[in-house]
Structures are given as C-alpha cells and as structure tokens.
C-alpha cells in the first residue's frame, strides 16, 4: 500500500489527510460527532501500518494478538462540513506492559478541532491481556515521545 494513502510520518508524528464527504455528515450538514472517532482510528491504523505493524498480520502471527481501546478522552472543539480537508495528527505517548497510549489531534485549516487521548491494551486471541510482544515494541519505541 502506498504511503500516500497511509499518510506520512514526520518528527515522530503521523499525519493523515481526510476529506469530508456527504456520508460523513448529519442532517445539519456538519460532520456527525462519532465520525471523528473513525478518522482517529484511520490515523492510528495507518501509523501502525507505516511502522510495520498490520492489524491483519497481528492476529495470524505466532504471538497472535490485537489492540483494543481501554479508554478514550475526547474533546470536540469545532465542527467541520462537506469538502473540508482535515489532518489527523497521531503520536505514541507511552508503551508499558500490555498498554499503549496515544494522543491525536484533528485539525482544519491548521486549527485543532478535535482532541483525543486513548489508552489501548494488547490482548491474546483468547481476550486476555498480555505484554506487547518485543517485535511490536521495537517498531513503536522509535516513535515514542
């Protein structure tokens, strides 16, 4: 997959541009609030992809597992509408044991309109938490703040 589609990494921060389509809006013609969570997930997934971690491969490896959201703090600061171009900025803030933390900002015209701080847990296939495997740690650590 092209890194153009997956965004890019600069100074440990991942950037992904998202265009707002009609399907992203509600009856008031602004972006439906839950869609900011979708945009955040795209940013997280593409950041992981660019550092060499693919969700579909995680579950099939010998150390099979997956990340799940434990909690998320989000702040909606301003709305957006059809045809706006948003930039999703994602950064890894900490990694310890089974937990990974991220900060994400969504910007419109270089102004932050949405903020999220998310904590993830790494789980085994059976759903029990486990330490993030070393091969994943080695790929994420260079991007920690």
N, C-alpha and C positions, 0 to 999 in steps of 0.2 A: 504494500500500500504506500502510496506517495506521501511524503512528509508534508506536502502542500495541503492535502486533505486532513491530515492529522495535526496541523498547526506546526509550531516550531518552539524550540527551547532557546532562551537567551538569558544568561546570568542566573541560571538555576530556576528560572520561571518559565512555565509553559504558557503559550498564547494560542488561542483558537478563536477564529472569527466565525460568527454565527449570523446568518441573515434571518430576519423575521419574515415569516410567510403568513398568509391568511389563516392557515391551520393552527398557528401559534396564538391567535388572538381569541378574545371572548366577545360577547355581544356588544361590548362598549368600544370595540376596535383597538383595545390595548392588549398586550401580552398577558395571558392568563398566568396567575402567580405561580402555579405548580410547574410551568414550563421552565422557569429559571432553574429548578432542580434538575430537569432534563439537560439543560445546557451545561450545568455544573458536572453532571455525570459524563457528558461527552468530553469535557475538558479533562476530567480525571482519567477516563479510559484512554484517551489519546496521549496523555502524558505518560502513562504506564507503557503504552504501545511503543512510544518513541524511545523509551529507555530499555526496551527489550522484554517487556512483560505483557503477554497477551492473555486476556481472560480465558479464551477457549483452550489455550495450551495449559494454563494453570491447573485446570481440573483433570487433565489427562496425564500429567507428569507423575513420576514415582512418588514425589512429595505432594500429591494432589491436594488442592485446597482452593479457597476463594476468599475474597474480601467481602465483608458485609458492613453496612453502616450501623454503628452503635448509637451515635447521637450526632445531631447537627444543630448548630445555632445559625439562624439566618436572619438577615435584615434587608427589608425591601425599602429602598430609598427613593426610587423614581421609576416611573413606568416607561415602557417603550412600545412602539407600534409597527405596523406593517412597513416593510422595506428598510427598517433600521438595521444597521450593521453593529453587532455587539462584539466585544472582545472579552473572552473568558480567560482570566489570568489565574493560574494554579501554581501553588508551591507546597512542597512537603515541609512540614514544620518539626515533626519528631517521629521516631520509629523506635519502639521498645517492646520486647517480648512479642506478644501477639497483636500489638496495636500500632496503627499508622495514623498520623494526624496531618490534615491539610488545611490550608487557607485558600479561599477562592474569592476573587472579585470579578464582577461583570461590569464592564464599562460601556458607556455610549458617549461618543464624542469626547473620549478621554476623561469622562467623569464617572466615578463609581456609582452605579445604580442598584447594585445587589452585592451583599457580602455573605459569605458562609465560612464557618469553621466546622470541620467534620472529623469525627473520630471513627476509624474503621477497626474491625477485628479480623484476623485471619483465622479461618476455620478449616478443619479437616473435612473430608467428604461426608463424614457422619454427623457434622454440625457442631462438633466440639472444638473449642478454641485451641490453638497451638501456636508456638513461636513461629514468626515469619521465617521461612526457610532461608538459609545463608545465601543461596543463589539470587534470591529476590532482594535481600538486604544489600548485597554487593552492587546491585543495579540501582537501588534507590539512594543509598548513602551519599554518593557524589552530588546529589541534588538537594540534600537537606540544608535548611537554614539554621 
